[in-house]
Amino acid sequence: MKKLVATLAVVVAVLIGVIALLVFRGGPVVKSDTRQGGAVVTEQVIKSFKISSLTYRYTNVIYSEDVKKLGNVTIPLTKKYLAVRYEGVMEIGIDASLIKVTQTSTSVTIVLPPAQVLSHTLVPGTTEVMIDVDTPFNENKVSDYTQLFESEQLAMEQRAADAGLLTQAAANAKEQLGAFLHAIPGLPDTYTITIALTS
């Protein structure tokens, strides 16, 4: 019986040694079979009437801090903090389907709608997590990142409006459309083109 146990111990030791040798020599002990892919669930092509007349690219740092409380008392080990640096880009312009046109034989009057943010996206590859501190009792989750970006997107769009970028985009659209119309070959000198912005 003792010989059997000793023999088994030797076999186990040899097996462990062989496995260790294969691991250290890079031998394929455990293989990882990873597959990646995607499947289109639904797709739709939508005709766009939006005219972009201004592109605004920016760098921003956003942060979020959270701590659990019981009444007014802070619960220990529940404070988390998140800070992310990223670059975003907005396309600002007008919806051409909302343009109003009044035309006669001697003139045309075009009224442009107010400019708006046509698209607002993150620049790929620019997101950098600067601080990610949490606890087992209050963890940072993917939803925290998502909510942080969504709320900050709205704030950035408001900042763009406050900085006059929508007004500038509308003026750009007016200038571009005017240049295009005045460049039409054969347009009589007496033909009047009026382009106005919605107030």
Secondary structure, DSSP 8 states (H G I E B T S, - for coil): -HHHHHHHHHHHHHHHHHHHHHHHTT--SS-------------------EEEEEEEEEEEEEEEEE--EETTEE-TT--EEEEEEEEEEEEEEEEGGG-EEEE-SSEEEEEE---EEEEEEE-TT--EEEEEE-BTTB---HHHHHHHHHHHHHHHHHHHHHTTHHHHHHHHHHHHHHHHHHTSTT--TT-EEEEEE--
